Amino acid sequence: MRHRKSGKKFGMEPSHRKSMFRNMARSLITHGRIRTTVVRAKELRKVADGLITLALQNDLHARRQAYKVLENHQLVKKLFDEIGPKFVGVPGGFTRVVRLGEPRKGDNAPLAVIEFTALGAAEAPAAAPEVQKTEEPKAAPAKKAPKAAKEPKEPKEPKAPKKKATASEEAPAEEAPKAESEENK
């Protein structure tokens, strides 16, 4: 029984699974968003949120722990200097998983996009002060007046019958294409 065991195995050995999440975390930090399957995105969310939490600590020990996961000094620097400061004061939920509509061709796997949330402290809505709105009592919607009886429309004047084209009027139109075809010969 696998009671109280968190995490998916993805049919991989632990070393393969660890390297897969390491590569996905690298791509997420590099690009800001990646496209993958829904289940992988949900599992990557745990790794990415842990890395952001380390970036918020911003000390040497946290940098070394992040380096253990990412194994790239430039990405650790980007994580701590650019991405981490955006989330100062945010208690959690640093990533979001958005399901895509179309499944992957080939195996029909449901796809999702995982990305960093844009609600970091630096990108918060332009210092939107919380204005306490007093609830004004809403007026009951006015009842519609009963519809008035429709007035009968005035009868229209009869239109004049259309004249049929005479043979002399139609003849020039028919002769024109014949003349053009003779010139082309």
N, CA and C atoms as an extended XYZ file, in Angstrom:
555
Properties=species:S:1:pos:R:3:atomname:S:1:resname:S:1:resid:I:1 pbc="F F F"
N         0.840       -1.187        0.000 N   MET     1
C         0.000        0.000        0.000 CA  MET     1
C         0.877        1.239        0.000 C   MET     1
N         0.410        2.273       -0.678 N   ARG     2
C         1.212        3.496       -0.716 CA  ARG     2
C         0.496        4.623        0.013 C   ARG     2
N         0.022        4.333        1.195 N   HIS     3
C        -0.634        5.362        1.991 CA  HIS     3
C         0.371        6.411        2.426 C   HIS     3
N        -0.040        7.672        2.392 N   ARG     4
C         0.744        8.816        2.869 CA  ARG     4
C         2.073        8.979        2.143 C   ARG     4
N         2.124        8.566        0.900 N   LYS     5
C         3.329        8.749        0.098 CA  LYS     5
C         3.015        9.787       -0.973 C   LYS     5
N         3.719       10.912       -0.924 N   SER     6
C         3.428       11.978       -1.876 CA  SER     6
C         4.340       11.863       -3.082 C   SER     6
N         3.890       12.399       -4.187 N   GLY     7
C         4.714       12.419       -5.388 CA  GLY     7
C         4.400       11.276       -6.327 C   GLY     7
N         4.567       11.549       -7.595 N   LYS     8
C         4.353       10.549       -8.633 CA  LYS     8
C         5.692        9.947       -9.029 C   LYS     8
N         5.654        8.725       -9.518 N   LYS     9
C         6.899        8.072       -9.921 CA  LYS     9
C         7.183        8.225      -11.408 C   LYS     9
N         6.161        8.443      -12.218 N   PHE    10
C         6.306        8.621      -13.663 CA  PHE    10
C         6.986        7.436      -14.343 C   PHE    10
N         7.001        6.278      -13.724 N   GLY    11
C         7.618        5.104      -14.323 CA  GLY    11
C         9.115        5.255      -14.513 C   GLY    11
N         9.768        6.008      -13.637 N   MET    12
C        11.201        6.285      -13.769 CA  MET    12
C        11.926        5.888      -12.494 C   MET    12
N        13.196        5.650      -12.651 N   GLU    13
C        14.061        5.475      -11.487 CA  GLU    13
C        14.212        6.828      -10.792 C   GLU    13
N        14.525        6.837       -9.517 N   PRO    14
C        14.652        8.117       -8.803 CA  PRO    14
C        15.679        9.071       -9.411 C   PRO    14
N        16.786        8.552       -9.911 N   SER    15
C        17.802        9.434      -10.493 CA  SER    15
C        17.293       10.084      -11.778 C   SER    15
N        16.554        9.316      -12.576 N   HIS    16
C        15.984        9.849      -13.813 CA  HIS    16
C        14.938       10.918      -13.504 C   HIS    16
N        14.098       10.630      -12.514 N   ARG    17
C        13.054       11.575      -12.115 CA  ARG    17
C        13.670       12.868      -11.578 C   ARG    17
N        14.719       12.750      -10.784 N   LYS    18
C        15.393       13.925      -10.218 CA  LYS    18
C        16.007       14.776      -11.319 C   LYS    18
N        16.634       14.131      -12.296 N   SER    19
C        17.249       14.895      -13.385 CA  SER    19
C        16.184       15.528      -14.278 C   SER    19
N        15.036       14.860      -14.446 N   MET    20
C        13.954       15.443      -15.238 CA  MET    20
C        13.443       16.724      -14.580 C   MET    20
N        13.200       16.680      -13.282 N   PHE    21
C        12.714       17.878      -12.592 CA  PHE    21
C        13.787       18.954      -12.520 C   PHE    21
N        15.037       18.558      -12.448 N   ARG    22
C        16.134       19.536      -12.470 CA  ARG    22
C        16.130       20.283      -13.799 C   ARG    22
N        16.003       19.548      -14.892 N   ASN    23
C        15.988       20.173      -16.223 CA  ASN    23
C        14.747       21.048      -16.415 C   ASN    23
N        13.610       20.578      -15.923 N   MET    24
C        12.390       21.372      -16.062 CA  MET    24
C        12.471       22.648      -15.227 C   MET    24
N        13.061       22.573      -14.039 N   ALA    25
C        13.221       23.768      -13.201 CA  ALA    25
C        14.176       24.754      -13.863 C   ALA    25
N        15.228       24.242      -14.490 N   ARG    26
C        16.153       25.121      -15.221 CA  ARG    26
C        15.419       25.852      -16.341 C   ARG    26
N        14.625       25.116      -17.097 N   SER    27
C        13.888       25.727      -18.210 CA  SER    27
C        12.877       26.749      -17.707 C   SER    27
N        12.232       26.452      -16.591 N   LEU    28
C        11.249       27.379      -16.040 CA  LEU    28
C        11.911       28.683      -15.604 C   LEU    28
N        13.071       28.590      -14.976 N   ILE    29
C        13.771       29.802      -14.539 CA  ILE    29
C        14.302       30.566      -15.746 C   ILE    29
N        14.785       29.856      -16.745 N   THR    30
C        15.326       30.510      -17.938 CA  THR    30
C        14.238       31.235      -18.724 C   THR    30
N        13.111       30.556      -18.981 N   HIS    31
C        12.086       31.081      -19.885 CA  HIS    31
C        10.886       31.712      -19.180 C   HIS    31
N        10.685       31.407      -17.920 N   GLY    32
C         9.547       31.971      -17.205 CA  GLY    32
C         8.288       31.139      -17.313 C   GLY    32
N         8.168       30.337      -18.335 N   ARG    33
C         7.034       29.434      -18.506 CA  ARG    33
C         7.453       28.289      -19.408 C   ARG    33
N         6.894       27.117      -19.158 N   ILE    34
C         7.157       25.964      -20.015 CA  ILE    34
C         5.845       25.213      -20.231 C   ILE    34
N         5.822       24.441      -21.297 N   ARG    35
C         4.649       23.652      -21.659 CA  ARG    35
C         4.981       22.187      -21.442 C   ARG    35
N         4.163       21.498      -20.676 N   THR    36
C         4.397       20.100      -20.359 CA  THR    36
C         3.053       19.448      -20.045 C   THR    36
N         3.072       18.210      -19.576 N   THR    37
C         1.821       17.556      -19.220 CA  THR    37
C         1.324       18.101      -17.888 C   THR    37
N         0.055       17.911      -17.628 N   VAL    38
C        -0.557       18.448      -16.415 CA  VAL    38
C         0.077       17.834      -15.172 C   VAL    38
N         0.279       16.530      -15.172 N   VAL    39
C         0.806       15.855      -13.986 CA  VAL    39
C         2.241       16.292      -13.715 C   VAL    39
N         3.046       16.415      -14.755 N   ARG    40
C         4.422       16.875      -14.558 CA  ARG    40
C         4.451       18.319      -14.077 C   ARG    40
N         3.555       19.137      -14.582 N   ALA    41
C         3.508       20.536      -14.150 CA  ALA    41
C         3.150       20.630      -12.670 C   ALA    41
N         2.223       19.807      -12.229 N   LYS    42
C         1.831       19.827      -10.821 CA  LYS    42
C         2.977       19.376       -9.923 C   LYS    42
N         3.743       18.407      -10.358 N   GLU    43
C         4.884       17.951       -9.562 CA  GLU    43
C         6.022       18.964       -9.611 C   GLU    43
N         6.221       19.606      -10.751 N   LEU    44
C         7.271       20.623      -10.868 CA  LEU    44
C         6.959       21.827       -9.993 C   LEU    44
N         5.686       22.074       -9.774 N   ARG    45
C         5.273       23.196       -8.927 CA  ARG    45
C         5.911       23.104       -7.541 C   ARG    45
N         6.018       21.891       -6.995 N   LYS    46
C         6.633       21.703       -5.678 CA  LYS    46
C         8.105       22.105       -5.702 C   LYS    46
N         8.810       21.697       -6.745 N   VAL    47
C        10.239       22.006       -6.856 CA  VAL    47
C        10.436       23.503       -7.052 C   VAL    47
N         9.664       24.101       -7.947 N   ALA    48
C         9.824       25.524       -8.258 CA  ALA    48
C         9.470       26.401       -7.062 C   ALA    48
N         8.402       26.071       -6.356 N   ASP    49
C         8.032       26.865       -5.188 CA  ASP    49
C         9.086       26.747       -4.091 C   ASP    49
N         9.697       25.576       -3.977 N   GLY    50
C        10.789       25.424       -3.012 CA  GLY    50
C        11.985       26.287       -3.369 C   GLY    50
N        12.295       26.383       -4.658 N   LEU    51
C        13.416       27.225       -5.091 CA  LEU    51
C        13.127       28.706       -4.839 C   LEU    51
N        11.904       29.140       -5.067 N   ILE    52
C        11.550       30.539       -4.806 CA  ILE    52
C        11.640       30.826       -3.311 C   ILE    52
N        11.230       29.870       -2.490 N   THR    53
C        11.331       30.050       -1.043 CA  THR    53
C        12.785       30.211       -0.626 C   THR    53
N        13.675       29.452       -1.245 N   LEU    54
C        15.109       29.618       -0.975 CA  LEU    54
C        15.571       31.000       -1.416 C   LEU    54
N        15.080       31.469       -2.551 N   ALA    55
C        15.483       32.784       -3.055 CA  ALA    55
C        15.019       33.896       -2.122 C   ALA    55
N        13.908       33.691       -1.436 N   LEU    56
C        13.419       34.703       -0.502 CA  LEU    56
C        14.285       34.775        0.752 C   LEU    56
N        14.946       33.671        1.120 N   GLN    57
C        15.847       33.689        2.280 CA  GLN    57
C        17.093       34.506        1.971 C   GLN    57
N        17.581       34.392        0.745 N   ASN    58
C        18.681       35.206        0.232 CA  ASN    58
C        19.909       35.217        1.139 C   ASN    58
N        20.379       34.028        1.514 N   ASP    59
C        21.648       33.934        2.229 CA  ASP    59
C        22.509       32.870        1.561 C   ASP    59
N        23.729       32.752        2.016 N   LEU    60
C        24.688       31.861        1.362 CA  LEU    60
C        24.227       30.411        1.402 C   LEU    60
N        23.700       29.987        2.542 N   HIS    61
C        23.257       28.603        2.662 CA  HIS    61
C        22.116       28.305        1.680 C   HIS    61
N        21.195       29.249        1.524 N   ALA    62
C        20.082       29.064        0.589 CA  ALA    62
C        20.602       28.998       -0.843 C   ALA    62
N        21.603       29.821       -1.178 N   ARG    63
C        22.197       29.768       -2.523 CA  ARG    63
C        22.825       28.404       -2.784 C   ARG    63
N        23.491       27.858       -1.800 N   ARG    64
C        24.129       26.544       -1.976 CA  ARG    64
C        23.079       25.448       -2.133 C   ARG    64
N        21.982       25.549       -1.404 N   GLN    65
C        20.917       24.556       -1.556 CA  GLN    65
C        20.267       24.658       -2.938 C   GLN    65
N        20.091       25.873       -3.429 N   ALA    66
C        19.526       26.053       -4.769 CA  ALA    66
C        20.494       25.524       -5.821 C   ALA    66
N        21.800       25.696       -5.586 N   TYR    67
C        22.787       25.194       -6.540 CA  TYR    67
C        22.760       23.670       -6.592 C   TYR    67
N        22.439       23.019       -5.472 N   LYS    68
C        22.337       21.558       -5.461 CA  LYS    68
C        21.249       21.085       -6.419 C   LYS    68
N        20.195       21.876       -6.557 N   VAL    69
C        19.102       21.489       -7.451 CA  VAL    69
C        19.407       21.898       -8.885 C   VAL    69
N        19.832       23.152       -9.081 N   LEU    70
C        19.977       23.691      -10.432 CA  LEU    70
C        21.314       23.366      -11.083 C   LEU    70
N        22.369       23.269      -10.294 N   GLU    71
C        23.724       22.990      -10.785 CA  GLU    71
C        24.152       23.965      -11.880 C   GLU    71
N        23.819       25.247      -11.702 N   ASN    72
C        24.189       26.265      -12.677 CA  ASN    72
C        24.253       27.604      -11.942 C   ASN    72
N        25.450       28.188      -11.888 N   HIS    73
C        25.632       29.422      -11.128 CA  HIS    73
C        24.848       30.590      -11.724 C   HIS    73
N        24.757       30.670      -13.056 N   GLN    74
C        24.028       31.775      -13.677 CA  GLN    74
C        22.532       31.710      -13.332 C   GLN    74
N        21.976       30.497      -13.316 N   LEU    75
C        20.559       30.361      -12.982 CA  LEU    75
C        20.303       30.666      -11.507 C   LEU    75
N        21.240       30.279      -10.640 N   VAL    76
C        21.093       30.607       -9.220 CA  VAL    76
C        21.129       32.117       -9.038 C   VAL    76
N        22.034       32.780       -9.771 N   LYS    77
C        22.127       34.240       -9.690 CA  LYS    77
C        20.828       34.879      -10.181 C   LYS    77
N        20.290       34.383      -11.297 N   LYS    78
C        19.038       34.925      -11.825 CA  LYS    78
C        17.894       34.684      -10.845 C   LYS    78
N        17.867       33.499      -10.245 N   LEU    79
C        16.817       33.157       -9.293 CA  LEU    79
C        16.836       34.097       -8.090 C   LEU    79
N        18.025       34.352       -7.547 N   PHE    80
C        18.129       35.157       -6.334 CA  PHE    80
C        18.077       36.659       -6.608 C   PHE    80
N        18.565       37.096       -7.764 N   ASP    81
C        18.644       38.533       -8.030 CA  ASP    81
C        17.441       39.085       -8.791 C   ASP    81
N        16.824       38.281       -9.666 N   GLU    82
C        15.731       38.786      -10.493 CA  GLU    82
C        14.367       38.224      -10.083 C   GLU    82
N        14.271       36.920       -9.933 N   ILE    83
C        12.974       36.293       -9.698 CA  ILE    83
C        12.555       36.400       -8.235 C   ILE    83
N        13.473       36.122       -7.324 N   GLY    84
C        13.156       36.151       -5.894 CA  GLY    84
C        12.606       37.478       -5.403 C   GLY    84
N        13.239       38.615       -5.735 N   PRO    85
C        12.734       39.901       -5.238 CA  PRO    85
C        11.317       40.244       -5.700 C   PRO    85
N        10.838       39.650       -6.776 N   LYS    86
C         9.469       39.917       -7.231 CA  LYS    86
C         8.432       39.357       -6.265 C   LYS    86
N         8.829       38.371       -5.468 N   PHE    87
C         7.878       37.684       -4.603 CA  PHE    87
C         8.062       38.012       -3.127 C   PHE    87
N         8.756       39.090       -2.810 N   VAL    88
C         8.933       39.478       -1.411 CA  VAL    88
C         7.569       39.852       -0.839 C   VAL    88
N         7.256       39.261        0.299 N   GLY    89
C         5.978       39.552        0.942 CA  GLY    89
C         4.837       38.673        0.476 C   GLY    89
N         5.071       37.829       -0.502 N   VAL    90
C         4.026       36.920       -0.985 CA  VAL    90
C         4.165       35.614       -0.206 C   VAL    90
N         3.115       35.144        0.450 N   PRO    91
C         3.258       33.972        1.309 CA  PRO    91
C         3.421       32.646        0.571 C   PRO    91
N         3.040       32.548       -0.670 N   GLY    92
C         3.169       31.284       -1.398 CA  GLY    92
C         2.468       31.380       -2.732 C   GLY    92
N         2.379       30.247       -3.413 N   GLY    93
C         1.711       30.238       -4.710 CA  GLY    93
C         2.493       31.001       -5.749 C   GLY    93
N         3.775       30.679       -5.892 N   PHE    94
C         4.648       31.420       -6.793 CA  PHE    94
C         4.497       30.983       -8.243 C   PHE    94
N         3.891       29.828       -8.465 N   THR    95
C         3.696       29.333       -9.826 CA  THR    95
C         2.222       29.036      -10.035 C   THR    95
N         1.828       29.016      -11.300 N   ARG    96
C         0.461       28.629      -11.629 CA  ARG    96
C         0.512       27.621      -12.763 C   ARG    96
N        -0.425       26.697      -12.731 N   VAL    97
C        -0.560       25.687      -13.776 CA  VAL    97
C        -1.849       25.984      -14.524 C   VAL    97
N        -1.723       26.253      -15.821 N   VAL    98
C        -2.877       26.563      -16.662 CA  VAL    98
C        -3.039       25.433      -17.670 C   VAL    98
N        -4.182       24.794      -17.629 N   ARG    99
C        -4.437       23.689      -18.559 CA  ARG    99
C        -4.667       24.235      -19.963 C   ARG    99
N        -4.117       23.537      -20.938 N   LEU   100
C        -4.341       23.901      -22.329 CA  LEU   100
C        -5.509       23.076      -22.856 C   LEU   100
N        -6.165       23.573      -23.869 N   GLY   101
C        -7.352       22.906      -24.377 CA  GLY   101
C        -7.062       21.646      -25.166 C   GLY   101
N        -6.035       21.691      -25.981 N   GLU   102
C        -5.809       20.567      -26.874 CA  GLU   102
C        -4.823       19.575      -26.247 C   GLU   102
N        -5.100       18.281      -26.362 N   PRO   103
C        -4.151       17.286      -25.866 CA  PRO   103
C        -2.975       17.136      -26.822 C   PRO   103
N        -1.927       16.499      -26.341 N   ARG   104
C        -0.733       16.307      -27.157 CA  ARG   104
C        -1.017       15.272      -28.236 C   ARG   104
N        -0.545       15.573      -29.441 N   LYS   105
C        -0.708       14.620      -30.531 CA  LYS   105
C         0.207       13.434      -30.261 C   LYS   105
N        -0.266       12.268      -30.593 N   GLY   106
C         0.558       11.084      -30.416 CA  GLY   106
C         0.048       10.225      -29.282 C   GLY   106
N         0.008       10.784      -28.066 N   ASP   107
C        -0.450        9.987      -26.934 CA  ASP   107
C        -1.666       10.586      -26.233 C   ASP   107
N        -2.166       11.722      -26.743 N   ASN   108
C        -3.389       12.340      -26.226 CA  ASN   108
C        -3.268       12.760      -24.761 C   ASN   108
N        -2.048       13.076      -24.323 N   ALA   109
C        -1.831       13.490      -22.937 CA  ALA   109
C        -2.327       14.922      -22.739 C   ALA   109
N        -3.003       15.190      -21.624 N   PRO   110
C        -3.464       16.563      -21.372 CA  PRO   110
C        -2.278       17.481      -21.093 C   PRO   110
N        -2.238       18.627      -21.759 N   LEU   111
C        -1.109       19.547      -21.635 CA  LEU   111
C        -1.459       20.732      -20.747 C   LEU   111
N        -0.401       21.339      -20.199 N   ALA   112
C        -0.563       22.521      -19.354 CA  ALA   112
C         0.654       23.405      -19.514 C   ALA   112
N         0.506       24.657      -19.100 N   VAL   113
C         1.614       25.604      -19.056 CA  VAL   113
C         1.845       25.928      -17.593 C   VAL   113
N         3.089       25.815      -17.152 N   ILE   114
C         3.435       26.237      -15.796 CA  ILE   114
C         4.251       27.504      -15.928 C   ILE   114
N         3.910       28.507      -15.122 N   GLU   115
C         4.573       29.800      -15.211 CA  GLU   115
C         4.622       30.439      -13.837 C   GLU   115
N         5.517       31.409      -13.686 N   PHE   116
C         5.562       32.176      -12.451 CA  PHE   116
C         4.374       33.125      -12.442 C   PHE   116
N         3.776       33.293      -11.281 N   THR   117
C         2.669       34.235      -11.186 CA  THR   117
C         3.202       35.647      -11.324 C   THR   117
N         2.407       36.512      -11.876 N   ALA   118
C         2.828       37.899      -12.102 CA  ALA   118
C         2.435       38.784      -10.934 C   ALA   118
N         2.020       38.199       -9.828 N   LEU   119
C         1.570       39.002       -8.704 CA  LEU   119
C         2.649       39.147       -7.641 C   LEU   119
N         3.891       39.242       -8.077 N   GLY   120
C         4.961       39.513       -7.132 CA  GLY   120
C         4.849       40.939       -6.633 C   GLY   120
N         5.608       41.283       -5.612 N   ALA   121
C         5.532       42.633       -5.025 CA  ALA   121
C         5.912       43.699       -6.043 C   ALA   121
N         6.882       43.409       -6.924 N   ALA   122
C         7.320       44.405       -7.903 CA  ALA   122
C         6.269       44.623       -8.985 C   ALA   122
N         5.460       43.607       -9.267 N   GLU   123
C         4.480       43.716      -10.337 CA  GLU   123
C         3.054       43.786       -9.805 C   GLU   123
N         2.900       44.115       -8.529 N   ALA   124
C         1.558       44.209       -7.956 CA  ALA   124
C         0.796       45.320       -8.666 C   ALA   124
N        -0.493       45.229       -8.702 N   PRO   125
C        -1.260       46.285       -9.354 CA  PRO   125
C        -0.893       47.630       -8.746 C   PRO   125
N        -0.474       48.537       -9.553 N   ALA   126
C         0.079       49.852       -9.211 CA  ALA   126
C        -0.441       50.409       -7.893 C   ALA   126
N         0.020       49.867       -6.815 N   ALA   127
C        -0.302       50.318       -5.462 CA  ALA   127
C        -1.786       50.618       -5.323 C   ALA   127
N        -2.579       49.647       -5.656 N   ALA   128
C        -4.025       49.831       -5.584 CA  ALA   128
C        -4.438       49.855       -4.119 C   ALA   128
N        -4.774       51.027       -3.597 N   PRO   129
C        -5.180       51.095       -2.199 CA  PRO   129
C        -6.531       50.418       -2.021 C   PRO   129
N        -6.660       49.755       -0.898 N   GLU   130
C        -7.912       49.068       -0.637 CA  GLU   130
C        -8.918       50.087       -0.127 C   GLU   130
N        -9.852       50.427       -0.941 N   VAL   131
C       -10.878       51.393       -0.588 CA  VAL   131
C       -12.067       50.619       -0.058 C   VAL   131
N       -12.465       50.961        1.147 N   GLN   132
C       -13.614       50.280        1.714 CA  GLN   132
C       -14.872       50.898        1.125 C   GLN   132
N       -15.570       50.114        0.390 N   LYS   133
C       -16.778       50.598       -0.258 CA  LYS   133
C       -17.960       50.372        0.672 C   LYS   133
N       -18.744       51.390        0.834 N   THR   134
C       -19.960       51.224        1.612 CA  THR   134
C       -21.023       50.688        0.680 C   THR   134
N       -21.677       49.680        1.132 N   GLU   135
C       -22.682       49.063        0.285 CA  GLU   135
C       -23.935       49.918        0.291 C   GLU   135
N       -24.294       50.411       -0.846 N   GLU   136
C       -25.498       51.206       -0.987 CA  GLU   136
C       -26.655       50.266       -1.283 C   GLU   136
N       -27.793       50.520       -0.660 N   PRO   137
C       -28.924       49.640       -0.943 CA  PRO   137
C       -29.327       49.773       -2.405 C   PRO   137
N       -29.474       48.652       -3.015 N   LYS   138
C       -29.843       48.657       -4.429 CA  LYS   138
C       -31.355       48.797       -4.555 C   LYS   138
N       -31.776       49.633       -5.462 N   ALA   139
C       -33.202       49.823       -5.701 CA  ALA   139
C       -33.751       48.589       -6.394 C   ALA   139
N       -34.976       48.271       -6.043 N   ALA   140
C       -35.609       47.123       -6.677 CA  ALA   140
C       -35.793       47.434       -8.154 C   ALA   140
N       -35.580       46.475       -9.012 N   PRO   141
C       -35.742       46.745      -10.436 CA  PRO   141
C       -37.184       47.135      -10.747 C   PRO   141
N       -37.327       48.169      -11.530 N   ALA   142
C       -38.655       48.659      -11.893 CA  ALA   142
C       -39.351       47.637      -12.777 C   ALA   142
N       -40.641       47.486      -12.509 N   LYS   143
C       -41.399       46.542      -13.319 CA  LYS   143
C       -41.681       47.167      -14.671 C   LYS   143
N       -41.636       46.364      -15.663 N   LYS   144
C       -41.880       46.858      -17.015 CA  LYS   144
C       -43.373       47.130      -17.203 C   LYS   144
N       -43.649       48.215      -17.903 N   ALA   145
C       -45.037       48.559      -18.199 CA  ALA   145
C       -45.576       47.568      -19.217 C   ALA   145
N       -46.872       47.268      -19.134 N   PRO   146
C       -47.418       46.341      -20.129 CA  PRO   146
C       -47.310       46.946      -21.522 C   PRO   146
N       -47.077       46.089      -22.467 N   LYS   147
C       -46.881       46.551      -23.844 CA  LYS   147
C       -48.196       47.093      -24.409 C   LYS   147
N       -48.083       48.213      -25.088 N   ALA   148
C       -49.261       48.809      -25.719 CA  ALA   148
C       -49.618       47.996      -26.951 C   ALA   148
N       -50.900       48.039      -27.279 N   ALA   149
C       -51.342       47.310      -28.459 CA  ALA   149
C       -50.706       47.938      -29.692 C   ALA   149
N       -50.264       47.099      -30.592 N   LYS   150
C       -49.604       47.599      -31.795 CA  LYS   150
C       -50.626       48.267      -32.705 C   LYS   150
N       -50.214       49.405      -33.252 N   GLU   151
C       -51.085       50.109      -34.181 CA  GLU   151
C       -50.990       49.440      -35.541 C   GLU   151
N       -52.103       49.318      -36.234 N   PRO   152
C       -52.035       48.696      -37.559 CA  PRO   152
C       -51.259       49.599      -38.517 C   PRO   152
N       -50.438       48.970      -39.311 N   LYS   153
C       -49.630       49.725      -40.273 CA  LYS   153
C       -50.496       50.154      -41.447 C   LYS   153
N       -50.099       51.276      -42.024 N   GLU   154
C       -50.821       51.767      -43.191 CA  GLU   154
C       -50.474       50.883      -44.381 C   GLU   154
N       -51.447       50.614      -45.216 N   PRO   155
C       -51.151       49.761      -46.377 CA  PRO   155
C       -50.187       50.472      -47.325 C   PRO   155
N       -49.273       49.696      -47.837 N   LYS   156
C       -48.278       50.254      -48.760 CA  LYS   156
C       -48.891       50.406      -50.139 C   LYS   156
N       -48.332       51.353      -50.865 N   GLU   157
C       -48.799       51.560      -52.230 CA  GLU   157
C       -48.261       50.439      -53.105 C   GLU   157
N       -49.081       49.942      -54.004 N   PRO   158
C       -48.597       48.865      -54.868 CA  PRO   158
C       -47.490       49.371      -55.789 C   PRO   158
N       -46.483       48.541      -55.943 N   LYS   159
C       -45.359       48.916      -56.806 CA  LYS   159
C       -45.723       48.686      -58.265 C   LYS   159
N       -45.093       49.473      -59.104 N   ALA   160
C       -45.324       49.331      -60.539 CA  ALA   160
C       -44.651       48.051      -61.009 C   ALA   160
N       -45.299       47.322      -61.906 N   PRO   161
C       -44.677       46.086      -62.396 CA  PRO   161
C       -43.413       46.408      -63.191 C   PRO   161
N       -42.432       45.526      -63.061 N   LYS   162
C       -41.163       45.725      -63.763 CA  LYS   162
C       -41.353       45.445      -65.245 C   LYS   162
N       -40.665       46.238      -66.040 N   LYS   163
C       -40.736       46.054      -67.487 CA  LYS   163
C       -39.746       44.982      -67.899 C   LYS   163
N       -40.167       44.172      -68.817 N   LYS   164
C       -39.261       43.162      -69.344 CA  LYS   164
C       -38.415       43.796      -70.424 C   LYS   164
N       -37.162       43.396      -70.477 N   ALA   165
C       -36.253       43.961      -71.480 CA  ALA   165
C       -36.661       43.453      -72.851 C   ALA   165
N       -36.619       44.343      -73.793 N   THR   166
C       -36.966       43.967      -75.161 CA  THR   166
C       -35.770       43.309      -75.812 C   THR   166
N       -35.985       42.682      -76.919 N   ALA   167
C       -34.921       41.970      -77.620 CA  ALA   167
C       -33.848       42.922      -78.104 C   ALA   167
N       -34.217       44.157      -78.450 N   SER   168
C       -33.224       45.109      -78.957 CA  SER   168
C       -32.286       45.560      -77.833 C   SER   168
N       -32.780       45.631      -76.592 N   GLU   169
C       -31.923       46.040      -75.477 CA  GLU   169
C       -30.949       44.931      -75.103 C   GLU   169
N       -31.369       43.673      -75.204 N   GLU   170
C       -30.509       42.563      -74.830 CA  GLU   170
C       -29.474       42.265      -75.904 C   GLU   170
N       -29.740       42.558      -77.121 N   ALA   171
C       -28.859       42.201      -78.229 CA  ALA   171
C       -27.464       42.800      -78.096 C   ALA   171
N       -27.287       44.094      -77.800 N   PRO   172
C       -25.928       44.628      -77.720 CA  PRO   172
C       -25.093       43.926      -76.643 C   PRO   172
N       -25.705       43.529      -75.545 N   ALA   173
C       -24.956       42.865      -74.485 CA  ALA   173
C       -24.467       41.501      -74.959 C   ALA   173
N       -25.245       40.823      -75.767 N   GLU   174
C       -24.846       39.513      -76.246 CA  GLU   174
C       -23.803       39.624      -77.345 C   GLU   174
N       -23.833       40.690      -78.125 N   GLU   175
C       -22.895       40.839      -79.226 CA  GLU   175
C       -21.500       41.204      -78.739 C   GLU   175
N       -21.385       41.858      -77.618 N   ALA   176
C       -20.085       42.311      -77.124 CA  ALA   176
C       -19.133       41.141      -76.871 C   ALA   176
N       -19.530       40.073      -76.217 N   PRO   177
C       -18.585       38.969      -76.017 CA  PRO   177
C       -18.180       38.308      -77.328 C   PRO   177
N       -19.082       38.277      -78.303 N   LYS   178
C       -18.730       37.673      -79.589 CA  LYS   178
C       -17.668       38.497      -80.278 C   LYS   178
N       -17.765       39.812      -80.189 N   ALA   179
C       -16.786       40.693      -80.829 CA  ALA   179
C       -15.412       40.503      -80.196 C   ALA   179
N       -15.368       40.351      -78.903 N   GLU   180
C       -14.082       40.162      -78.220 CA  GLU   180
C       -13.459       38.836      -78.620 C   GLU   180
N       -14.262       37.794      -78.752 N   SER   181
C       -13.711       36.492      -79.106 CA  SER   181
C       -13.181       36.494      -80.538 C   SER   181
N       -13.797       37.280      -81.446 N   GLU   182
C       -13.303       37.368      -82.816 CA  GLU   182
C       -11.980       38.113      -82.868 C   GLU   182
N       -11.796       39.112      -82.002 N   GLU   183
C       -10.547       39.872      -81.986 CA  GLU   183
C        -9.392       39.016      -81.478 C   GLU   183
N        -9.638       38.091      -80.585 N   ASN   184
C        -8.592       37.239      -80.019 CA  ASN   184
C        -8.061       36.229      -81.028 C   ASN   184
N        -8.791       35.959      -82.104 N   LYS   185
C        -8.373       34.941      -83.070 CA  LYS   185
C        -7.288       35.405      -83.923 C   LYS   185
